[in-house]
Amino acid sequence: CEMAASSLLLLLLPWLATALHSPPGCKIRVTSKGLDLVKQEGLRFVEQELENITVSDLHGKEGQFHYNISQVKVSDLQLPFSDLHFQPQQHLVFNIDNASISLHFRRQLLYWFFYDIGSINASADGVHIHTMLRLSKDESGRLKISNITCNASISRMHAGFSGTLRKIYEFLSAFIITGMRYLLSQQICPALNHASLVLLNSVLDTVPVRNYVDDHIGIDYSLLRDPAVSMDTLDLDFKGMFFYRGKENQELENHAVEPVIKETERMVYVAFSEYFFDSAMHSYFQAGVLAIELEGEKVPKDLEVLLRATFFGTIFMLSPAVADAPLRLVLQVSAPPRCVIKPSGTSVSVSAFLNISLVPPGQPAVQLSSMAMETKLSAKVFLQGKALRVQLDLRRFRIYSKQSALESLALFSLQAPLKTLLQLTIMPIINERTKKGVQIPLPEGMDFTKEVVTNHAGFLTVGADLHFSKGLREVIEKYRPAPTAPAHPTPQ
């Protein structure tokens, strides 16, 4: 029995591994080149955070000397050597070496009956900061900085004293500088902890995870697993599934090929599998919006004349009141369209039916024909800003009767006019609906540039560079929560 159980477990292991590793519908890779751009913007942000460091007052007594250092402010910051790089498995490492921090503070000294007040300029040199940010998926499937480790040290510090009691300050400088050096070094890491776990995470909160695309469908961009970090790349696997808003909890099983990104030349790569597009079309089909109706004057005049001539025999047998009634054309998709991505291009296969009827006023419609349609559309996928857009064009078109082969032969004359109807009337309506596109999961303030789309077997990739349309500080200030007033007034 034990041997049989072991054998069964071995057989099930590959299936269990596949089940646990759900293939992503959308995948994003950030390369070292992209990280270099992030470093430039991040360094400006770190400078701003360190410039806002608040250092506690320093006071003490040495014999008859009483000193007080207050109103400490950072007056200048120099970060000549910095580095941001990936570290497997889930980390970003940010280092600052040999930085200098200039301080300006107020001095007070009491010695017997002598009282001195003024200001002091000090400088902390050889500042070294080492931080490691751990990236992970939170409960909602959003990318977060879940932990930070930080170490900061100051190699040396000196202060310039002036005034009538300059000699006394120089005597006390060892005590003052040592205290200031300690207080300053103790403030660096808490400032960076807050900047990472609170402020930078507020920027990551702007990445869309599960939101609505329009009145009919939404999209789920939740992460399937923690990010995978190598020495040169950061890979993020998103579900990339559209859903019908009437059944938001319904899952569409993913049987598509998993996107594989091998390139590292551009700053970022975004890959979409056939599942990404299929789920969108399946959701629209569920919503019942893949249908178009043309009636009366909306039917092109040339097509109306041809249709009446084609079905002349049927119309002739009807009463004059019905025979002269307006035409109605109802085009409705009969099954969820399917997307096929090949290295040669992307296409969409659509099966539909076309009902042609006469609609006399105040009377039931009289059906003239119900024909099946099979079309193949070529799809041009492109990225603009952060919106993924699709433009469709009719490539192949075929109609046939669902009743008999003889009727299918009679409908052959309608092939070209109906194709023209689709190209000139229906396709512009569809492309207008897809014009808005869908947002790619990037934080606010970050956009794509120089996009290049490449097709593969079962998926396509978009290679692009990045640029910041808004600074980190601007995005943070926009989404910073308003301070709440205390429930009870606090004593002064």
N, C-alpha and C positions, 0 to 999 in steps of 0.2 A: 504493500500500500504506500509506504514511504517513497519507494522508487517511482511508483506511478504518479504520486503527487509532485515529485521533483521534476519528472518529465513534463507533466502538464504545465508547471510553472515556467519551465524553459520555453515551451511553445508559446505561452502567453506573453512573455517578456517583450518581444518585438511589438505586439499589438498594444500593450500597455504603454510602451515608450511613445508610440505614434499618438495614442489617445492623449497622453499628457502634453505632448508638443503639438499644440494646435497651430496649423500653418497660418501666417498672417495674411490679411488681405492687402495691407499696406506696410511698407518697411522704409525706415529712414536711416541713412548712414551719414554721420558727421565725420569728416576726415581731419587730419592734422592741419590742413590749410584752413578749414573752417574754424578750427580751434584757435588759430593765430588771430583771426578777425575778432573772435569772442574775447581773446586776451586783451586786445587793444581797448575795446569798450569796457571790459571788466576792470582794467587797470585804472581807467578814469574814475570808475565807480569806487574802487578801493581807496584811491586818493581822497575822494570826497568824504568817505567814511572816516578815514584816519584824521583828516583835518578837523572833523567835528568831535574828536575825542575830548572828553571832560575829565580833568585830573583834579582830585580832591586837594583841599588846602593843606599846607604843610606848616606845622608850627612846633616849636620846642623851646628848650631852655638849656643853656650851657653856662653854668656859673651865674654871673649877673647879667648875662646876655639873654634877652627874650626876642625870638624872631618869629615872623609869620609870613608865609608865602601864599598868595591867593590870586584869583582871577587868571589861572593858567590857561593859555590859549596857544594852539598850534599856528604859527605865523608862516611857515614854509615847509614844504615836503618835497624831497627829492628821492625818486625811486629809479635809479639808473639801470638796475639789473633785476629783471623779473622773468618768470618762466611759468607757463601753464601747459601741462601735458597729461595725456591719458596714463592711467596705471591699471592694469588688469587686477581684478575682474570687474569692479564696479566704481572705480574712483577717478576723480580729477585731482591733480596735485598742483598747487599754486605756491610758488616760492618767490620771495623777495630777498635780495642779498645786498649788503653794503649800502643800505638806504640811510638817509639823514633826516632828522626832524628838528626844525627850529621852533623854540618856544619863547613866549613873551609872558611875563607874569609880574605881579605887584609885590613889592617887598616892604616890610615894616620891621624896624629894629628899635628896641628899648635897652639902653645901657645906663643904669643909674638914672640921671636926669636928662640924658641925651636921647632924643627921639628922631629917627630918620625914616623917611618914606620916599619911595620912588619905584622904578621899574628895573627889571633885569632881563637880558636876552640870554638864552641858553641854547645849546645844540646837543642833540643825541646823535652820535655817529656810529657806523658799523651796526645798523639795525638789521637783524635777520629774522624773517618770518617764514615759517613753514606750515602750510595748511593742506589738509587732505579732505576732500568732499566725497562722501559716499552717496551715490545715486541709486535710487530704487523706485519700485512701483508701489503707490499707496493703495488703500482699500478701494478707491474709486477708479483705479487704473491710470492714475496721473503720475507723470514723472516728478519726483521730488528729491530734494537734498535731505536725506534722512539723518545724516550725522556729519559732524565736522570735528577733526582733531587739529589742534593749533598749538604751535610753540613759537614764542617770540623772545628775543634776547637783544640787549644793547651792549655793545663792546665798550664804549667810552662816552662820557658826557662832560661837558665843560660849560662854565657860565662866565659872563663878563660883568664885573662889578664896577660901579662908579659912585661918586658922591663923597661927602665929607668922611663917612665911615667906611670907605672902601677897604682899608686895611683890616677892619674888624670883619667885614664880609668875607674877605679872602681867608681869614682865620677860620671862619665858620663854613667856608665853601664845601669842605669835605662832607660835613653833615648834611648840608642842603642838597648838594649834587647827588649824594648817595640816596637820599630820600626821594628826590625827584626821579632819579633813574628807576627806582623800584616802582614808584607809583605809575610812571608812564608805561613801563613794561607790563604792568598788571592790567592796563586798560586796552591794550592792542587786541588781544584774543577775544575778550568779550564783545568788542566792537565788530570784529569780523564774524563771530558767531551769530550775532543779531543780523548782520548784513546778509549772511547766507541762509540761515534757517527761517528768517522772517521776510526780509526784503526780497531776496532772489526767488524764494518760493512763491511770493506774490506775483512775480513775473511769470513763473511756470503755471500759475493758476489761470493765466490768460490763454493757455493752449486749449483749444476745443477738445472735449473728451466725448461728450454725448449731447448733441444739440440738434435742433431742427434745421432742415435745409429749406423747406417751404411748407405750405399748408398740408402737404400729403405725406412727406417722408422726412426722416431724420437720419443721422449717421453716428455710428459708434466708433470712436477713435481710442478706446481704452487700451492700455498696454496689456499684452498677454502675459508678459513676464518681465523680470528685472532687466535693465539694459545690459548688453554684452559689450565689454570694453576690452580692446586689445591695445597694443602699443601705439597703433596708428589710427584706430577707428573707434567710434561709438555707434552701435547698432541698436535700433529700437523697433520692436515688433508690435504693430498695432492690429487690432481686430479688423478694422477697415470694412465694416459691414453696415449697409443701409438697412433701415427698417421702416415698415408701414406704421404710421402714427396710430392707427386704429388697433394694432397688435404690437405694442412696443416691446413686449417681452418674448416675442417669437424669435427663435434662433434659426438661421438658415445654415445648414451644414456646409462646410467648406471642403470641396473635393478638388479644388484647383491646384495647379502647380505652385509650390512655394517660391516666391521671388528670391533670387540669389544675386547679391551685389558683389562684384569682384573689383570694380574700379575704385581708385583712390585719388585720381588726378584733380577732380573738382572739389569745392568746399563741402558740398552736400549732394547726396543722391536720394531720390524718392522712387520707390518701386511699387507698382500696382499690379495685382494678379487679376485674372479673368473674374475671380470671385467678387472683387471690388465692384466691377461694372455690372456683373450679373445680379448682385444683390440689389443694386439701384433699380434695375429694370423689373426685377421680381417685385419690389416694393411698390413701384408705380402700377404694375399690373394688379396687385392686390387692392390698391386704392381705387381701381376702376377708372383711371383717367387716360388710359391708352385708347382713346376713341375720339373720332372727329365726325361731326355731322354737318352736311351741306344741304341746304334746302332752298328751293325757289330761285331767287336771283343770285344766290351765292354759287350755284352750279354754273360753270362757264357755258356760254351760249352754244358754242360749237360742239361741246360735249353733249349738251342736252339734245341737240338736233340728231347727233349720231346715236344716242341711246334710244330716242323715240323711233328712229329708223330701224335699229337692231331688234327692238321688241314690238315692231309694228303689228305683227300678227296678234300678239296678246292684247295690245292696246285697242286694236280694231274691234275685238269682241266685247269690249267694255262699253258701258253707257257713255254718251257724250260728256256728261257732267264729270265723270271719273277720268275719261281719256284726256280731257283738257286740263286736268289738275296739275299742280306743280310737282316736280320731281324731288325726291329726297334720297341722298346718298349717305349711308352710315358705314363708316370704316372703323372696325374694331379689332384689336389684337386678340387672338384666340388663345395664346399661350405666352408665358414670359419669354421675351426675346433672349437670345444667347449671344455672348461675346466670344470671339475667337481672336487671340493675339498670336501672330506669327512674325518671324523676322521680316517678312515682306510687307507687313501692314496689319492693321486692326479692322475687323469687320463685325457687323451685327446682323444676325439672321432673325427675321421676323415672319411669323405666320399670322394671317389675319383673314377676316371675311368681309366682303362688301355686299351689303343689302341695298338693292335699288327698288324704290317704291314710288307709287303715285299717292299724294296726300290731298284728297278732295276736302275742302273746308267742311267741318262739322260731321265728317264721316270717317270710318276706320280706314287706315292706310291699306293700299292694295299692292302687294309685293310682286314685282316683275321678275326679279332674279336674285339669287343668293349665290355668290361665287367666292371661291377660296382664292387667297393671294399668298404668294411666297416671294419675299423680297430679301435682298442682301444689300446692306448699307456699308459703305466704307466710312470709317471713323478717323478723324484727325484729332488727336489728343494733344493739347498744349497747355502750358502753364503761363499765367499772367499775374504778376504780383504774388499772391498766395492762393489764387483761385485756379483750380484744375477745371478746364473747360473742354468740351467735346463738340466738334462740328461734324454733322452727318451729311452724306451725299448718297443718292440712289445709284447703285451699281447694276443690280440685276432685278428683274421684275417678271413675274409669271402669274397669270390668272387661269383658273379652270373651274368648270362647273362641278358642283357636288352631286348633281343629279345624273348626268350621263356624259359619255365621251362625245356624243353628237352635239350636245349643247356647248361643250368646251370648244369644239371646232367652230361653232357659230360665234363664239365670243372672241375668236382670234382677232377680228377687226377692231376690238376695243383695247387690245394690248397697248398699242402706241399712244392713243389718246389718254388712257388712264395713267400711263407712265408719265406723260406730260403733266397731267393733273397733279400727280404726286410731287413732281419736281417743282412746279411753279406755285402750287397752293399749299400742299401739306408739309413739305420739307421746311419751308420758311417758318411755319408755325412751330414745328418741333425744334428747330435750331434757336428760335427765340426763347423757348423754354429752357434750353441748355446753356444759354448765353451767360447766365449769372454764374454758373459753375458751383463748385463746392470748395470750401476752404481747406487747405492743407494744415496739419497740426504743427504750427510754428507759433512761438510766443508773439505777442503784440510788439510792434516796433521792428520786427525782423522780416525781410522780404527776399525773394529770389531775384536773381538777374542772370542774363546770358544763358537761358535755359536751352537744353538740347535733349530731345526725346529719342530714345533708342528702343526698338522692338526686339523681343526675345521670344522664345517658344513658351507661351503661356503667361507671360508678363511683360511689362514695359517699364523702363526706368527713365527718370528725368534727372539729368546731371545739371547742376547749377552752381553759381556763386551766391554769396550772401551779402547783404548790406543792411545797415541799421537806418531805418527811416525815422526812428525815435531812439533817444538814448535811454539807458536803463533807468536813470534817475527820473526822466519824464514819465515813463510807464509806472514806476513805483509810486510817484506822487499822485498819479491819476487814480490808482487803486488803493492808496493808503487809507485804512479805515479812520473815520473821524474819531477824535478823542472823546471819551465819554466822561461826563461830569460826575464827581464823586457823590454818593448817596447822601453823605453828611459833610458839612464843611469841616475842613481840617484846620487845626490851630496853626497860627503863623509860626 
